[in-house]
Amino acid sequence: MVVNSLEVSELAYAYPDGTQALFGVDLTIGRSERVALLGPNGAGKTTLVMHLNGILTAGHGTVRVAGTSVRPDTLKEIRQRVGLVFQDPDDQLFMPTVRDDVAFGPANMGVKGEELERRVKNALDRVGMADHADRPPHHLSFGQRRRVAVATVLVMEPEILVLDEPSSNLDPAARRELAEILRSLDVTVLMVTHDLPYALELCERSLILSGGVIAADGPTGTLLADPELLAAHRLELPYGFAIPEGR
Ligand SMILES: Nc1ncnc2c1ncn2[C@@H]1O[C@H](COP(=O)(O)OP(=O)(O)OP(=O)(O)O)[C@@H](O)[C@H]1O
């Protein structure tokens, strides 16, 4: 039986003040897919992401990660399986060295000794930061800190990597380097982004969340080539951007 990385069914949620943010979201993401989650401000993207690792609990509906329901009694397992990379790496890095930051999660899970070293080295290798293991994170550039933040999540060997605005505040070279890293990973990726060219570059499939529902789900190139669809959901390609042939 093929188990999907993520299955969200009829997910609805209202904040305690009564604001209804999600109105019944259904989506399935298969193993090793890379999917962009697009949508205007206030669409419910963050609210949806916060349900994936149980920061918020479904008002109605279900979320399953690799077949396991997100519930209070499964939270420990779920948080290991869903790797959230926040928009600001400084929310994720707080130890004296890069190595300590990457080791923090698995060490907390009881991994130690050579196995811990192996996992930390492997995660840093995957983001090209192994040479910086002994440096304090606050001495690194923003782009390097974002790569270390990705490593702190990869080291947990997650089922799905969820990235919030991964290209924000990166210069063009750092943006491209991160794209190459993300493309090289053999992991399911859900990427929340307002950077439509980045979604096109990295994700074959995109979802448009708008007004708390999935308004479109399809090949990124097809969605982004539909001006009416984009306009209906306040999405805009950069001025002069042309979708490359074959996308
Ligand atoms: N803590 C909260 N209490 C009440 N309402 C909230 C809270 N957080 C978000 N909302 C509301 O829920 C809706 C969805 O917000 P959410 O932050 O999920 O959107 P988003 O798609 O992530 O937006 P953005 O692109 O601006 O990050 C909005 O109407 C927002 O005002």
The ligand as an SDF file (V2000), in Angstrom:
LIG
                    3D

 31 33  0  0  0  0  0  0  0  0999 V2000
   -4.2080   34.4380   16.0080 N   0  0  0  0  0  0  0  0  0  0  0  0
   -5.2090   34.7770   15.1940 C   0  0  0  0  0  0  0  0  0  0  0  0
   -6.4080   35.1410   15.6980 N   0  0  0  0  0  0  0  0  0  0  0  0
   -7.4360   35.4880   14.8940 C   0  0  0  0  0  0  0  0  0  0  0  0
   -7.3870   35.4660   13.5570 N   0  0  0  0  0  0  0  0  0  0  0  0
   -6.2100   35.1030   12.9880 C   0  0  0  0  0  0  0  0  0  0  0  0
   -5.0650   34.7480   13.7770 C   0  0  0  0  0  0  0  0  0  0  0  0
   -4.0510   34.4380   12.9220 N   0  0  0  0  0  0  0  0  0  0  0  0
   -4.5370   34.5950   11.6820 C   0  0  0  0  0  0  0  0  0  0  0  0
   -5.8430   34.9870   11.7110 N   0  0  0  0  0  0  0  0  0  0  0  0
   -6.7270   35.2380   10.5620 C   0  0  0  0  0  0  0  0  0  0  0  0
   -6.8770   34.0090    9.8470 O   0  0  0  0  0  0  0  0  0  0  0  0
   -6.9170   34.2460    8.4430 C   0  0  0  0  0  0  0  0  0  0  0  0
   -5.8090   33.4340    7.7730 C   0  0  0  0  0  0  0  0  0  0  0  0
   -4.5370   33.9300    8.1980 O   0  0  0  0  0  0  0  0  0  0  0  0
   -3.1490   33.2210    7.8250 P   0  0  0  0  0  0  0  0  0  0  0  0
   -2.1000   33.9010    8.6380 O   0  0  0  0  0  0  0  0  0  0  0  0
   -3.3000   31.7640    7.9650 O   0  0  0  0  0  0  0  0  0  0  0  0
   -3.0130   33.6270    6.2950 O   0  0  0  0  0  0  0  0  0  0  0  0
   -1.7360   33.4880    5.3180 P   0  0  0  0  0  0  0  0  0  0  0  0
   -2.2710   32.9090    4.0500 O   0  0  0  0  0  0  0  0  0  0  0  0
   -0.6520   32.7620    5.9960 O   0  0  0  0  0  0  0  0  0  0  0  0
   -1.3330   34.9900    5.0720 O   0  0  0  0  0  0  0  0  0  0  0  0
    0.1140   35.6640    4.7360 P   0  0  0  0  0  0  0  0  0  0  0  0
    0.3750   35.4080    3.2810 O   0  0  0  0  0  0  0  0  0  0  0  0
   -0.1510   37.1130    5.0120 O   0  0  0  0  0  0  0  0  0  0  0  0
    1.1270   35.0630    5.6520 O   0  0  0  0  0  0  0  0  0  0  0  0
   -6.8010   35.7410    8.2610 C   0  0  0  0  0  0  0  0  0  0  0  0
   -8.1120   36.2560    8.1520 O   0  0  0  0  0  0  0  0  0  0  0  0
   -6.1500   36.2100    9.5550 C   0  0  0  0  0  0  0  0  0  0  0  0
   -6.5400   37.5290    9.8520 O   0  0  0  0  0  0  0  0  0  0  0  0
  1  2  1  0
  2  3  1  0
  2  7  2  0
  3  4  2  0
  4  5  1  0
  5  6  2  0
  6  7  1  0
  6 10  1  0
  7  8  1  0
  8  9  2  0
  9 10  1  0
 10 11  1  0
 11 12  1  0
 11 30  1  0
 12 13  1  0
 13 14  1  0
 13 28  1  0
 14 15  1  0
 15 16  1  0
 16 17  2  0
 16 18  1  0
 16 19  1  0
 19 20  1  0
 20 21  2  0
 20 22  1  0
 20 23  1  0
 23 24  1  0
 24 25  2  0
 24 26  1  0
 24 27  1  0
 28 29  1  0
 28 30  1  0
 30 31  1  0
M  END
$$$$
